[in-house]
Amino acid sequence: MNQFKPRKRELSVGEVAARCGVAVSTLHFYEAKGLIASRRNAGNQRRYARDVLRRVAIIKVAQRTGVPLAEIREALQALPAWRSPGAADWQRLSVTWRARLDARIRRLERLRDQLDGCIGCGCLSMDACPLRNPGDVLGEEGPGARLLEP
């Protein structure tokens, strides 16, 4: 009797890219960043376990909500490597990300609400500008805009 237990069918990088709707280079990037893993077959080609499909889906959702890749990697490393992430796993991940997303939404709403009073002024040093120069503290340094985005 044959004692060899065949592996579940693994996926090539092209198959994963097609199934996930991402470029092959994106998968290479995710792998280089430690977000997903593959093994090499005898021909030195990447082969992915099927659970990578769900992991890439999680990465894409997290990225769309603004979660930095370092945080995504940290969260994925906390999941068991031997199985696909499930609903309970997603619940744990999304709780933290949801709180950050809510805070980001609040910051963006405040910015949006303050922006209306600044559009068109262009100087960013008027005492009426609540975004960049509250109280016109930069006006004491001389004329012109003093703050630039990095």
MOFEN-V677899 format. One record per residue. N is the residue number from 1. RES is the residue in one letter. PSI is psi as a letter, one per 30 degrees, with the letter a starting at -180 (999 if undefined). NEAR is the number of other ideal C-beta (glycine too) atoms within 10 Angstrom. Layout:
BEGIN
n = (N/N)
res = (RES/RES)
psi = (PSI/PSI)
near = (NEAR/NEAR)
END
This chain:
BEGIN
n = (1/2/3/4/5/6/7/8/9/10/11/12/13/14/15/16/17/18/19/20/21/22/23/24/25/26/27/28/29/30/31/32/33/34/35/36/37/38/39/40/41/42/43/44/45/46/47/48/49/50/51/52/53/54/55/56/57/58/59/60/61/62/63/64/65/66/67/68/69/70/71/72/73/74/75/76/77/78/79/80/81/82/83/84/85/86/87/88/89/90/91/92/93/94/95/96/97/98/99/100/101/102/103/104/105/106/107/108/109/110/111/112/113/114/115/116/117/118/119/120/121/122/123/124/125/126/127/128/129/130/131/132/133/134/135/136/137/138/139/140/141/142/143/144/145/146/147/148/149/150)
res = (M/N/Q/F/K/P/R/K/R/E/L/S/V/G/E/V/A/A/R/C/G/V/A/V/S/T/L/H/F/Y/E/A/K/G/L/I/A/S/R/R/N/A/G/N/Q/R/R/Y/A/R/D/V/L/R/R/V/A/I/I/K/V/A/Q/R/T/G/V/P/L/A/E/I/R/E/A/L/Q/A/L/P/A/W/R/S/P/G/A/A/D/W/Q/R/L/S/V/T/W/R/A/R/L/D/A/R/I/R/R/L/E/R/L/R/D/Q/L/D/G/C/I/G/C/G/C/L/S/M/D/A/C/P/L/R/N/P/G/D/V/L/G/E/E/G/P/G/A/R/L/L/E/P)
psi = (k/k/f/k/j/k/l/k/k/l/k/l/e/e/e/e/e/e/e/f/h/l/l/e/e/e/e/e/e/e/e/e/f/g/e/l/l/l/l/k/a/f/g/g/k/k/k/k/l/f/f/f/e/e/e/e/e/e/e/e/e/e/e/f/g/g/k/k/e/e/e/e/e/e/e/e/f/f/l/k/f/g/l/k/k/a/e/e/e/e/e/e/e/f/e/e/e/e/e/e/e/e/e/e/e/e/e/e/e/e/e/e/e/f/e/e/f/f/k/f/e/f/f/g/g/k/f/f/j/f/e/f/i/k/g/h/f/f/f/f/f/l/l/l/k/f/k/k/k/999)
near = (2/5/4/5/5/6/9/8/9/16/20/15/18/12/15/26/18/12/15/20/10/16/10/14/10/16/22/15/14/24/16/9/13/14/22/22/15/19/11/9/11/5/6/6/12/19/18/22/21/15/18/25/16/17/23/22/16/21/24/15/15/21/12/8/13/12/20/11/15/11/15/23/15/11/21/21/10/9/19/10/10/7/12/15/18/11/6/8/18/15/9/12/21/16/9/12/18/11/10/14/15/10/10/13/12/10/10/10/10/12/10/9/10/13/11/7/12/17/7/5/11/9/16/16/21/14/12/11/19/14/13/16/20/11/9/12/11/20/14/8/9/8/8/9/12/16/11/7/3/2)
END
